[in-house]
């Protein structure tokens, strides 16, 4: 399927890495949601969730927020994660320009 997109091998690798990061972010949101229902378990710090979103996992975190109804009451997640999605898109755009040169 990736060969039909006319991507260079490096672009294909970056796309696969991007997908893996977002799937992991989604799973981590599920994991934290499950831990939030258990008393006394160690949770994933919110800073780590934001870091994950900043390193190209924002779509996975955002999807996990609404699929699992997790962190949707926190204003800084409702505003911060969409801002990080924009940041991810801008960085991917500049990365694609850098790679094609």
C-alpha positions as a Markdown table, in Angstrom:
| # | Residue | x | y | z |
|---|---|---|---|---|
| 1 | Unk | 0.0 | 0.0 | 0.0 |
| 2 | Unk | 2.8 | 2.4 | 0.8 |
| 3 | Unk | 4.3 | 1.9 | -2.6 |
| 4 | Unk | 1.2 | 3.4 | -4.3 |
| 5 | Unk | 1.8 | 6.7 | -2.5 |
| 6 | Unk | 5.1 | 7.3 | -4.4 |
| 7 | Unk | 7.1 | 7.8 | -1.1 |
| 8 | Unk | 10.8 | 7.5 | -0.8 |
| 9 | Unk | 12.0 | 4.7 | 1.4 |
| 10 | Unk | 12.9 | 7.2 | 4.1 |
| 11 | Unk | 9.5 | 8.8 | 3.9 |
| 12 | Unk | 7.9 | 5.3 | 4.2 |
| 13 | Unk | 10.0 | 4.6 | 7.3 |
| 14 | Unk | 8.9 | 8.0 | 8.9 |
| 15 | Unk | 5.3 | 7.3 | 8.1 |
| 16 | Unk | 5.4 | 3.9 | 9.7 |
| 17 | Unk | 7.2 | 5.4 | 12.7 |
| 18 | Unk | 4.5 | 8.0 | 12.9 |
| 19 | Unk | 1.7 | 5.4 | 12.8 |
| 20 | Unk | 3.5 | 3.3 | 15.5 |
| 21 | Unk | 3.9 | 6.3 | 17.8 |
| 22 | Unk | 0.2 | 7.2 | 17.5 |
| 23 | Unk | -1.0 | 3.6 | 18.1 |
| 24 | Unk | 1.3 | 3.4 | 21.2 |
| 25 | Unk | -0.1 | 6.8 | 22.4 |
| 26 | Unk | -3.7 | 5.4 | 21.9 |
| 27 | Unk | -2.8 | 2.3 | 23.9 |
| 28 | Unk | -1.1 | 4.3 | 26.6 |
| 29 | Unk | -4.3 | 6.4 | 27.0 |
| 30 | Unk | -6.3 | 3.2 | 27.4 |
| 31 | Unk | -3.8 | 1.9 | 29.9 |
| 32 | Unk | -4.0 | 5.1 | 32.0 |
| 33 | Unk | -7.8 | 5.0 | 31.8 |
| 34 | Unk | -7.8 | 1.4 | 33.1 |
| 35 | Unk | -5.4 | 2.4 | 35.9 |
| 36 | Unk | -7.6 | 5.4 | 36.9 |
| 37 | Unk | -10.4 | 3.0 | 37.8 |
| 38 | Unk | -8.2 | 1.0 | 40.1 |
| 39 | Unk | -7.4 | 2.2 | 43.6 |
| 40 | Unk | -3.8 | 2.5 | 44.5 |
| 41 | Unk | -2.2 | 1.8 | 41.1 |
| 42 | Unk | 0.6 | 4.0 | 39.8 |
| 43 | Unk | -0.7 | 6.3 | 37.0 |
| 44 | Unk | 1.1 | 7.7 | 34.0 |
| 45 | Unk | 2.0 | 11.3 | 34.8 |
| 46 | Unk | 0.2 | 13.9 | 32.7 |
| 47 | Unk | 3.6 | 15.4 | 31.7 |
| 48 | Unk | 4.5 | 12.1 | 30.0 |
| 49 | Unk | 1.3 | 12.1 | 28.1 |
| 50 | Unk | 2.0 | 15.6 | 26.9 |
| 51 | Unk | 5.6 | 14.6 | 26.0 |
| 52 | Unk | 4.2 | 11.7 | 24.0 |
| 53 | Unk | 1.9 | 14.0 | 22.2 |
| 54 | Unk | 4.7 | 16.4 | 21.4 |
| 55 | Unk | 6.9 | 13.7 | 19.8 |
| 56 | Unk | 4.3 | 13.0 | 17.1 |
| 57 | Unk | 1.8 | 11.1 | 19.2 |
| 58 | Unk | -0.8 | 13.9 | 19.5 |
| 59 | Unk | -3.4 | 12.2 | 17.2 |
| 60 | Unk | -3.2 | 9.0 | 19.3 |
| 61 | Unk | -3.6 | 10.9 | 22.5 |
| 62 | Unk | -6.4 | 13.0 | 21.2 |
| 63 | Unk | -8.3 | 9.9 | 19.8 |
| 64 | Unk | -7.7 | 8.1 | 23.2 |
| 65 | Unk | -9.1 | 11.1 | 25.0 |
| 66 | Unk | -12.5 | 10.8 | 23.3 |
| 67 | Unk | -12.7 | 7.1 | 22.7 |
| 68 | Unk | -12.0 | 6.3 | 26.3 |
| 69 | Unk | -13.4 | 9.5 | 27.8 |
| 70 | Unk | -10.1 | 10.1 | 29.5 |
| 71 | Unk | -8.7 | 13.6 | 30.4 |
| 72 | Unk | -11.6 | 15.3 | 28.7 |
| 73 | Unk | -12.4 | 17.4 | 31.8 |
| 74 | Unk | -8.9 | 18.9 | 31.9 |
| 75 | Unk | -8.9 | 22.2 | 30.1 |
| 76 | Unk | -5.1 | 21.9 | 29.4 |
| 77 | Unk | -5.7 | 18.6 | 27.6 |
| 78 | Unk | -8.7 | 20.0 | 25.6 |
| 79 | Unk | -6.6 | 23.0 | 24.5 |
| 80 | Unk | -3.0 | 21.6 | 24.5 |
| 81 | Unk | -3.4 | 18.4 | 22.6 |
| 82 | Unk | -5.0 | 20.1 | 19.5 |
| 83 | Unk | -2.2 | 22.7 | 19.6 |
| 84 | Unk | 0.3 | 19.8 | 19.6 |
| 85 | Unk | -1.6 | 18.3 | 16.6 |
| 86 | Unk | -0.9 | 21.5 | 14.7 |
| 87 | Unk | 2.7 | 21.4 | 15.9 |
| 88 | Unk | 3.0 | 17.8 | 14.7 |
| 89 | Unk | 1.6 | 18.7 | 11.3 |
| 90 | Unk | 3.9 | 21.7 | 10.9 |
| 91 | Unk | 7.0 | 19.6 | 11.8 |
| 92 | Unk | 5.9 | 16.8 | 9.5 |
| 93 | Unk | 5.5 | 19.4 | 6.7 |
| 94 | Unk | 9.0 | 20.8 | 7.2 |
| 95 | Unk | 10.5 | 17.3 | 7.6 |
| 96 | Unk | 9.0 | 16.3 | 4.3 |
| 97 | Unk | 10.5 | 19.3 | 2.6 |
| 98 | Unk | 13.9 | 18.6 | 4.2 |
| 99 | Unk | 13.7 | 14.9 | 3.1 |
| 100 | Unk | 12.8 | 15.7 | -0.5 |
| 101 | Unk | 15.7 | 18.1 | -0.9 |
